[in-house]
Amino acid sequence: MENTENKDNLKIILDDASNLSLNQIRRLLNKMTPSEIAHTLESSPPKQRTLLFSLLKTDEEGDVLFELGEEIQQDLVSNISNEELAEAVKELELDEVVDILQNLPEERMEKILSSMSMVDRQRIEMGLIFPDNTAGGLLNTDVISVRPNNTINEVIIYLRGQKELPENTDKIFVVNDLNEYLGELSISKIITSDPSLTVKEIMETDILPIDVEVDDKEVATIFERNDLISSPVIDQNKKLIGRITIDDVVDVIREDADQNLLGMAGVAEDTFAPPGRAAKSRVFWLSMNLITAFIAASTINLFQEVIDKIVYLAVLMPIVASMGGVAATQTLTIVIRGLTLEQINTSNIRWLFKRELAVSILNGVVLSLLVGIATYAWFQDMTIALLISFALVINLISSVIAGILVPLILRKLKQDPAIGGSVVVTTVTDVVGFLSFLGLATIYLV
């Protein structure tokens, strides 16, 4: 019921904001959660977005800013004062504050940090040390730790003495006197165990902590494979410095999925970004595609004399290139998905290559027969029908090679295969398609 009401509020704000008073809009926003307000902002054009954000209370702004994508977040932050931003983020968790502040110019970030208390500043500066795409960029310092010699009764008394437990606390951690991580103790085990037992007797030691420098995608994989709600994070000296919780991992998964989806088209922008910014973010890959189009056109130009003599070839050659491009994109998508989920490695890439090669040959045989029959029925020329069939098989095989090798090479070169992969593989299949079809035609028809 509540979810339906909030969806109605969102629709009212987006459809009728110009007909509502500011007080009416503010009342609607008060009924929504930070994530729902963030979705409303992301669904609004820039001017309306700025107006809606200005209607929020300062203590609401931090939660909403954290829920926003980086581009929109930076736009809104640039329009508020340092004092207001410092006040807005002061109640956020460490990783949430770091997520917002690390995108600011260094001079502005220093001014905001200097206005905070020494404790808050030290806490945030520690988080800023680590890159945002690592476990260190995800961790929170709100950990509860105990010693192995404590009794369960002592632990229960200690927990009851806390004002409240940190969010997503399903376990506490066990450390020695040097704060080195030893193991963990689930809340359920604390509740159900004999109070006279010591922590050492019932703690878990088989689940390994996460190193602070581990990539955030690997962190997500660890959580998924082990069904974790939270996990300890240690530094190079094995000392416990924080924990990562499932809500942070979900954000990583969502952001990665968004990047891959948009990256396939070479686009990663705010839906309602101004025309100039949107054009700037797209022009590079459009330019790359233009260059590759000229490469394909140059390949066709090599066989201009053949095409002039046999006009049928100009009609048929897009079929070969198109089929190869689609097949290559299918393989590319499978490989990118495997790389993202870390399913592909040196031990199984050969098997995947052989599988895709077998698929391309089977599809090539079937499709070449269909294309050959259709071509013969159209032009009544058996030679051209056979040539386009052979060219199609050749291009489908090349599509597999490109679809697998290109993303692996781009990943090796530290480039995102989701963004550049489709441009490169399409060029390969176009060039090979034109070369194979027109080359065979030159040999057997001229």
N, C-alpha and C positions, 0 to 999 in steps of 0.2 A: 504493500500500500504506500509506504513512504517513498520507495523507489519510483513508483508511478507518479507521485506528486512532484518529486524533484525533476522528473523528465518534463512534466507539464510546466514547471517553473522555468526550466531552461528554454522551452519552446516560446513561452511568453516573452522572456527577455530578448531572445534573438529575433523574434518576429515583430514585436511591438514596442521595442525600447523607445522609439521616438514618440510614442503616444503615452508613455508612462512617466509619472513624476519621479524625481530622484528618490523620494521617500518610498514610493511603491517598489522601485527596483531594489532599494536597500533591504526592504522587508523580505523580498523574494530571495535575495542572496543570503540573508540570515538563516533561512531554512535549509540551506545547502551545505554539504561537506566541502572541505578544501579541495578534494579531487574533483568534485562536481563543479565548483567555481572555476577551477583551472580549465576544465573541459569547456566551460562556457566562454572563457577568455580565448582559448585556442580556436573556438568556432566563431569568433567575432572579427570583423575588420578592424584595422589599427585604431581608428578614432574611437569607436565604440568600446574597444578593449581597454583603452586608457581611461575612459570614463568609468567603466565598471570597476576597474582596479582602484580608482581614486575613492570609491564609495566604501571600500573595506576599512575596517578598523586596523590600527597598526599591529595589534597582536594577532590579527588574522593573516596579514600579508606574508609573513614568513612561511607558514604552512602552505599557502597557495603558490608562492614562488617556487618552493621545492618541487611541487607537482608539475610545474610547467616545463616544456622543452627548453633547451639551452638558448635558442635564438630569441624566443618570446620573453624568456626570463631576463635576458640581458637588456632588451628594449625597455621593459618596465622598470628595472633597477636603475637604468640611466636617468630616469625621470624623477627619482626620489632622492632626498638628501641623505648624507652619510649618517646623520643622527637618527633619522627615521629607519634607515636600513639596519643600523646596529640594534635598535629597539625591536625591530620586527623579527630578527633572527635569534635573539638572546635565549628564547625558550626552546629552540630546536635542538635536536640531537647533533652530536659532533659531525657525523658524516653529512647531515643535511646542511649545516652551516658551511662546511667546507665546500660542498657542491655549489653553493651560491657564490661564496666569496672568491673562489679560485678563478672564476671567469672575469673578475674585475681587473682593471689596470692596477699595477703594483702600488702606485702612489695612493690611489683611492683605498685600496685594501689596507694599507698601513695606517691611514687616517682612521678607518673604522676600528681596526684592532686597538689603536691607541686610546680610543674612547671607552674600551671595555675594561672590566676589572682584570687584575693580574692573573687570577685563576682561570677566567674564561679565555684570556689571550693566550696563555701557555697551552691550554687544552686545544684551542683551535690551531695554533702554530704547529703543534705536533701533527695534527691531521693534514696540514698543508704540505708537510715534508714529503708525503707519499703521492705518487702520480694517481690521478683519479681513476685510471683503468686497472688498478691493482687492488689486492685485498686491503692494503693500507688505506686506500681511498674510500673503502666501504665500511671500515670498522667504526665501532662506537667504543668509548672508554667506560661506559656504564656497566662494568663487570662486577660480579660478586664472587669473591674467592675465599677459600678456607684452607686450613692446614690439615695435613693427613692425620695428625694426632688428635684433632678435635673429635669429640663424641657427637653423635647425631643429635642428642639433646642440646648440646651447646650450639650446634648449627641452627636448630629450630628456634632457640631463644634469640640468636643473632638475626635471623630472618624476620622474626616478629618485631624486632626492634627497629626495622627499617620503616620509613614513612610509607613507602610503596616500592614494589619490585619493578625494575625496568621492564619495558614492553617486550613481549616474546621471550620471557624468562622461562625456559623449560628445564634449565639445568644451571648449576653453579660449577665453578672450576676449582681445582685443587692445585695449590702451588707450595713450594718450599719457602724457607726463610729468605731466599734470594729472589723470590717471585718467579722462579722457573716453573714452567708448566709440568704437572705430573699426571693429571687425569681430570675426569669430570664426574659429577654426581647429579643425577636427574632429580627433579622435585618430587616425582612420584615415588622414587626409591627412598627419599628422605622421609616421606609421610608414612610409608608402609614398613620401614625397618625398625628393629629394636633400638630404642633411644640410647641404650648403653653401648652399642657398637661404635667403633671409631670409623672415621671417614675412610681411612686406609683399607679397612676390611670390606667395604662395599663399593668403592669408587671404580669407575670404568677406565681402563688404560689402553684399550685396543683401538679407540678412535683417535686418529692423529689430528693434531691442530693444523691450521692453515698458516703457511709462511706469509709474512707481510708483503713480500714481493711477487706473490703469485698473481697471474693475470686474472682479471675479473670474470672472464668467460670460463676459465678453469674453475674458479670458485663456484660459479653457477652449476657446472658439471658435477662438482663434488657434492653440492647440496642435493642435486637431482638423484644421483646414484645412491646416496645414503639416506634419503628422506629426512634431511636435517631441518630443524627449525632455527637453530643457532649453532655457531661453531667458534671456538677460541682462535685468536690470532696471536702468533708469536713473532718476535724479532730474530735477528741472526744469532743472538745469544740464548735462544730458547726461552726468553722471558715473556710472560703473558702481558700483552699491551692493550688488548681489547677483544671484542667479539663482533661477528657478523651475524645479522639476523635475516630471516627469510624475506621480509619485506624489501630489504635492500637488494636481494638477489632477484626478486621478481622485477624490480626496476631495470636491472641489468639485462634480463631476458627480453623485456619489452623493448628497451632501447635498441638492442641488437637486432631484434626482429624488424623494427621500423627502419633501421639503417640498411638492412639487407633488402627489404622490399623496395625502398626508394632508390637504393644503390643500383638495382637491376636496370633502372632507367637513367642512371646518372643524375638523379635529383635528390636533394636532401635539404628541404626548405620548409619554412612556415607556410601553411596552406593559404593564409591571407597576407603574405609578404607583399610589400609594394612592388610595382612592376619593375623598377630599376634593379632592385635586389634580386628578384626572381630571375630576371634575364641574366644577371651576372653569374648566378649560381649554375645556370644551365649552359651558358655559351661555350665553356671549355669542351664539354663532351659532344656538343653539337658540332664544334669545330673539328674535333677529332673524327667524328663521323663523316664530315665533309671531306676530310683528307682521305679517309679510307674509300669513300665513294669515287674520288678521282683515281685512286689506285685500281679499283675495279673497272672504271671506265677506260683506263689505259690498257688494261688487259684485253678488253673488247676491241680497242683500236688496233691491236696487233693483228687482228683477223678481219680487218675491214674489207679486204679484197674478197675473202670467202663469203662474207655476209652480203656483199654487193651482188655476187653471182647467184647465191642461194638465199633468197629473202626469207624462206621458211625458218632458217636458223635464228633470225632476230625475233621471230614469234615464239620460238620454243625455249630459247636459252634462259629466260627468267624462271621457268619451271625447275630447272636443275638447281639454280642458285637458291631459290626459295625453299625447296625441300631440304637442302643441305643446311640452310640457316636455321630452320625450325628444329631439325634433328640435333644440331650442335647446341642450341639453346636448351633442349631437354637434358642433354648430358651435362651441360654447364650447371644447370640448376641442381641436379643430383650431386655433383661434386661440391658446389658451394655449400649446400645443406650439410654434406658429410664433413666438410672442413669446419663449419660453424659448430657442429655438435661434437667435433673431435673424434669422429668415427673412422676417418681415413688416416692411415699411417703407412710407413714404408713396407709393412708386412702384408697389407691387403690391397695396395694400390694396383699391383699386377693382376690380381684376381678381378678387380673392378674393371680394369682396362679390357681384359679378355671377355668379360661378360658384356660390356658395352659394344665391343667389336662384334661379338656373336649376334647381338640384337640388331646392329646396323646391317649385317650381312643378310639376316633373315628378312628384315624390313626392306632391304634393297632389292632382294629377289622378288618379293611380292609387289612392291611399288613399281619396279622396272617393268614387270609384266603388264601391269595396268597402264602405265604411261606408254609403253611400246604399242599395245593394242589400240589405245586411243589415238596415238600419233599416226599409226598406219591407217586407221579408219578415217582420219581427217585429211591426210595428204596423199594416201595411196602410194607411199614410198617405203619399202621394207628397209632399205639401208639407213635412212634417217631414223626410223623406228628403233633399229638395233643400236645405233650410235647414241641416241638419247638414253636408252636403257642402260648401256654400259657406263655412260657419263654419270648417270644418277647413282649407280652402285659405287663408283669411285668417290663421288662427293659425299655420300653418306658415311663411307669409311673415314674420309678426311675429317668429317664433322666430329666423329668420336675422338680422333687424335687431338683436334683443337679443343674440344669440350673438356678434355681431361688435362692436357698439358698446359693450356693457357692459364687457368686459375692457379695451378701449382706453381708456375713460373712467376706470376704476379705476386703470390703470397711470399715466395722466396725473395722477391725484390721489395718487400714491405709495402706493396700496393694492395688496395682492396679489390679482390677479384669480382665482387658484386657490382662495383661501379664500372670498371674498365673491361671486364671479361666479355660482355655481350658485344661491345664494339669490335674487339679483336677477332673473336670467333666468327662474327658475321663477315668480316673482311676476308678471312681465310677461306670460308666456304664459298663466298662469291667468286674469289679469284680462282680457286680450284675448280669450281663448277664451270666457269667460262673457259678456262684453259682445257679442261678435259673434253667438254662438248665441242668447242670450236676447233681444238687441236685434232680430235678424231675426225671431225668433218673435213679438215684440211688434208689429212692423210688419205681418206677414202673417197672423198667426193670431188677433189680438185685434180 
